């Protein structure tokens, strides 16, 4: 009986030393740099969030009130100067004229650090005839 010897080049047990082409090395290098960058950025963001300041919100109403028909529009600006992002920020305005009180409320869905949001409260009485106070009532952390 003739037995055929397996070809040494086709043997699955033989470890062949494969040399890589320059294109493969360049591709490997670029992929490694991209992977290292992504991992580094994830670690940077993760570690940076642990040391972030709490939210610091301030509201102001520097712009002039405008009247349209029998409604008075009081513009406001909300500024987030803290570190963490906030959601569902409630801003409340109260207008007191003699014994009459009007309340208006606005909710800002999302505000990142350093971000500004603008809006307006609408009253049925002129704000300049009474005492107007605008404040941030609450927020939620995501």
C-alpha positions in Angstrom: 0.0 0.0 0.0 1.2 3.3 -0.9 0.8 5.9 1.7 0.8 9.5 0.7 2.7 11.9 2.9 0.9 15.1 3.5 2.6 18.1 2.0 4.4 20.1 4.6 3.0 23.4 3.1 -0.6 22.2 3.5 -0.2 20.8 7.0 -2.5 22.6 9.5 -0.1 21.8 12.4 2.8 23.6 10.8 3.3 27.2 12.0 4.2 29.3 9.1 6.0 32.5 9.6 3.9 35.1 7.9 5.4 38.4 7.0 3.1 41.4 7.0 3.0 44.0 4.2 3.7 47.7 4.8 0.0 48.4 4.2 -1.0 45.9 6.9 1.4 47.6 9.4 0.0 51.0 8.6 -3.6 49.8 9.0 -2.7 48.2 12.3 -1.0 51.3 13.5 -3.9 53.6 12.5 -6.4 51.3 14.1 -4.4 51.1 17.3 -4.1 54.9 17.5 -7.9 55.2 17.0 -8.6 52.6 19.7 -6.2 54.2 22.2 -7.8 57.6 21.5 -11.3 56.3 22.1 -10.3 54.6 25.3 -8.4 57.6 26.5 -11.4 59.9 25.9 -13.8 57.6 27.7 -11.5 57.5 30.7 -11.0 61.3 30.6 -14.8 61.9 30.6 -15.4 59.3 33.2 -12.8 60.7 35.6 -13.7 64.3 34.8 -17.3 63.7 35.8 -16.4 62.5 39.2 -14.8 65.8 40.1 -17.4 68.1 38.5 -19.0 70.9 40.4 -22.7 70.8 41.2 -25.1 72.8 39.0 -25.1 76.5 39.4 -28.1 78.2 37.8 -28.8 81.9 37.6 -31.7 83.8 36.0 -31.9 87.4 34.9 -34.4 89.6 33.1 -32.3 92.4 31.6 -34.3 92.9 28.4 -37.2 95.3 28.2 -40.7 94.2 28.7 -43.0 94.4 25.7 -46.7 94.7 25.4 -48.8 93.0 22.8 -52.6 93.6 23.1 -53.3 93.2 26.8 -50.4 90.9 27.6 -47.0 91.8 28.9 -44.0 89.7 27.9 -41.1 89.6 30.3 -38.0 88.0 28.7 -35.5 86.1 30.8 -32.1 84.4 30.4 -31.1 81.3 32.3 -27.4 80.6 32.6 -25.8 77.3 33.8 -22.4 78.0 35.3 -21.9 74.8 37.2 -20.4 71.5 36.1 -23.1 68.8 35.8 -25.8 68.8 33.2 -29.3 69.4 34.4 -32.8 68.4 33.2 -36.3 69.8 33.8 -35.2 73.2 35.1 -38.2 75.1 36.5 -38.1 78.9 36.5 -40.9 80.7 38.3 -41.9 84.4 38.0 -44.1 86.1 40.6 -45.7 89.5 40.0 -47.3 91.3 43.0 -49.4 94.4 42.4 -51.1 95.5 45.6 -52.7 92.3 46.9 -53.0 90.7 43.5 -50.4 88.0 42.6 -49.7 86.5 39.2 -47.5 83.5 38.8 -45.9 82.2 35.6 -43.8 79.1 35.1 -41.4 77.8 32.5 -39.6 74.5 32.2 -36.3 74.1 30.4 -35.8 70.4 29.3 -32.0 70.2 29.2 -29.2 72.5 30.1 -25.5 71.6 29.8 -22.6 73.3 31.6 -21.9 76.7 30.2 -25.2 76.7 28.2 -27.8 79.6 28.2 -31.5 79.4 27.6 -33.9 82.2 26.9 -37.6 82.5 27.3 -40.4 84.9 28.3 -43.1 85.0 31.0 -46.5 86.4 30.0 -48.5 88.5 32.5 -51.9 90.2 32.2 -50.8 93.2 34.4 -47.8 95.5 33.7 -44.8 94.3 35.6 -43.5 97.8 36.1 -46.6 98.6 38.3 -45.6 96.0 40.9 -42.9 93.8 42.3 -41.5 91.1 40.0 -39.4 88.3 41.2 -37.9 85.6 39.0 -36.1 82.5 40.4 -35.0 79.0 39.6 -37.4 76.7 41.5 -35.9 73.2 40.8 -33.9 71.0 38.5 -33.2 67.3 38.0 -29.9 65.5 37.4 -30.0 63.1 34.4 
